Amino acid sequence: MASDRQEETPLDVVCGLVFDQKDRLLLCRRMKGDLKGYWEFPGGKKENESAEEALQRELLEELDLEVAVEDHFMDSFHAYPERSIRLMAYRCRALGSIGRMTDHDAAEWHHLKDIDAKALAPADIPIAEALIQAMGSSTQTQ
């Protein structure tokens, strides 16, 4: 007999690999819930919209941050105790600065080589590892 977890459709969540003008990456620390204290790439649930629209909406709602979505980087699947998710990561450019934080108690810009020092949310770890691998060689030559 299959478990409910195996049969459930993962929740679609988007996140932004948001870079600033200095090519630093944005990480935000959750301030509540099961992921309180974990750092993550900001974003949220996809509703009745495209993934790109969801990401732009979520970043505006949570950080008052406008971004230009550049491209889809990868998806990460993770089974949290309460729900399985598909985390869809998109590379973005910040078009301004953070105006407020509604779901986070900290937001920091990091050079790519420094993000593995943060306690990342489990679903974000494979994305961070792939990003370091994909972009690491270009940042080492700068």
C-alpha positions as CSV (number, residue, x, y, z in Angstrom):
1,M,0.0,0.0,0.0
2,A,1.5,3.4,-1.0
3,S,1.8,6.1,1.5
4,D,0.1,9.5,1.1
5,R,3.5,11.2,0.8
6,Q,4.3,9.1,-2.3
7,E,1.0,10.0,-3.9
8,E,1.0,13.7,-3.2
9,T,1.9,16.2,-5.8
10,P,4.8,18.4,-4.7
11,L,3.9,22.0,-3.9
12,D,5.4,24.3,-6.6
13,V,7.7,26.9,-4.9
14,V,9.9,29.5,-6.7
15,C,13.1,31.0,-5.5
16,G,15.3,33.7,-6.8
17,L,19.1,33.5,-7.2
18,V,19.1,37.3,-6.9
19,F,22.4,39.0,-7.8
20,D,23.2,42.6,-7.2
21,Q,25.4,45.0,-9.2
22,K,28.5,43.6,-7.5
23,D,27.5,40.0,-8.4
24,R,26.7,39.2,-4.8
25,L,23.9,36.7,-4.1
26,L,21.0,37.4,-1.8
27,L,20.3,35.1,1.2
28,C,17.4,35.6,3.6
29,R,16.9,34.1,7.1
30,R,13.5,32.7,7.9
31,M,12.0,34.3,11.1
32,K,9.1,31.8,11.7
33,G,7.9,28.3,11.1
34,D,9.7,25.0,10.8
35,L,12.5,26.6,8.9
36,K,13.0,29.4,11.4
37,G,16.7,30.4,11.5
38,Y,17.6,28.7,8.2
39,W,18.9,30.8,5.3
40,E,17.3,30.5,1.9
41,F,17.0,31.9,-1.5
42,P,13.9,34.2,-1.3
43,G,10.7,33.3,-3.0
44,G,7.4,31.6,-2.3
45,K,4.5,29.5,-3.5
46,K,3.5,29.6,-7.1
47,E,-0.2,30.3,-7.6
48,N,-2.3,30.6,-10.8
49,E,0.6,32.3,-12.7
50,S,3.9,31.5,-14.4
51,A,6.9,30.7,-12.3
52,E,8.5,34.0,-13.3
53,E,5.4,36.0,-12.4
54,A,5.2,34.2,-9.0
55,L,8.8,35.0,-8.2
56,Q,8.4,38.7,-9.1
57,R,5.2,38.8,-7.0
58,E,6.8,37.0,-4.0
59,L,9.9,39.2,-3.9
60,L,7.8,42.3,-4.1
61,E,5.5,41.1,-1.3
62,E,8.2,39.8,1.0
63,L,11.1,42.2,0.4
64,D,9.7,45.1,-1.7
65,L,12.4,44.1,-4.2
66,E,12.0,44.4,-7.9
67,V,14.0,41.9,-10.0
68,A,14.6,41.1,-13.6
69,V,14.2,37.3,-14.0
70,E,16.9,36.1,-16.3
71,D,16.6,32.3,-16.7
72,H,15.5,29.0,-15.0
73,F,18.5,27.5,-13.3
74,M,17.2,24.2,-11.9
75,D,14.6,22.5,-9.8
76,S,15.2,20.8,-6.4
77,F,12.7,18.3,-4.9
78,H,12.6,17.9,-1.2
79,A,10.3,16.0,1.2
80,Y,9.8,18.1,4.3
81,P,7.8,16.4,7.1
82,E,4.7,18.4,6.4
83,R,4.9,18.6,2.6
84,S,7.0,17.7,-0.5
85,I,8.0,20.6,-2.6
86,R,9.5,21.3,-6.0
87,L,11.7,24.4,-5.6
88,M,12.2,26.1,-8.9
89,A,15.3,28.4,-8.9
90,Y,15.6,31.3,-11.3
91,R,18.6,33.6,-11.8
92,C,17.6,37.2,-11.3
93,R,19.1,40.7,-11.2
94,A,18.0,43.1,-8.4
95,L,16.6,46.3,-9.9
96,G,16.7,48.2,-6.5
97,S,17.2,47.5,-2.9
98,I,15.2,45.7,-0.2
99,G,12.4,47.9,1.1
100,R,11.0,45.7,3.9
101,M,11.1,42.1,5.2
102,T,7.8,40.3,6.0
103,D,8.9,36.6,6.4
104,H,12.6,37.1,7.2
105,D,14.6,38.6,10.1
106,A,17.8,39.1,8.1
107,A,18.9,39.6,4.5
108,E,22.5,39.6,3.4
109,W,24.4,39.8,0.1
110,H,27.2,37.2,-0.2
111,H,29.9,36.4,-2.7
112,L,29.2,33.0,-4.2
113,K,32.2,31.4,-2.4
114,D,30.8,32.3,1.0
115,I,27.3,30.9,0.8
116,D,28.2,27.4,1.8
117,A,29.1,28.8,5.3
118,K,25.4,29.5,6.0
119,A,22.9,27.1,7.4
120,L,20.7,26.7,4.3
121,A,17.2,25.3,4.2
122,P,17.4,21.6,3.0
123,A,15.7,22.2,-0.3
124,D,18.1,25.1,-1.1
125,I,21.3,23.1,-0.5
126,P,21.4,21.2,-3.9
127,I,20.7,24.6,-5.7
128,A,23.6,26.3,-3.8
129,E,25.9,23.4,-4.6
130,A,25.0,23.4,-8.3
131,L,25.3,27.2,-8.5
132,I,28.8,27.1,-6.9
133,Q,29.8,24.3,-9.4
134,A,28.3,26.1,-12.4
135,M,29.6,29.6,-11.6
136,G,32.6,28.8,-9.3
137,S,35.2,28.7,-12.1
138,S,34.2,32.2,-13.4
139,T,34.3,33.8,-9.9
140,Q,37.8,32.2,-9.3
141,T,39.2,33.9,-12.3
142,Q,38.1,37.4,-11.3
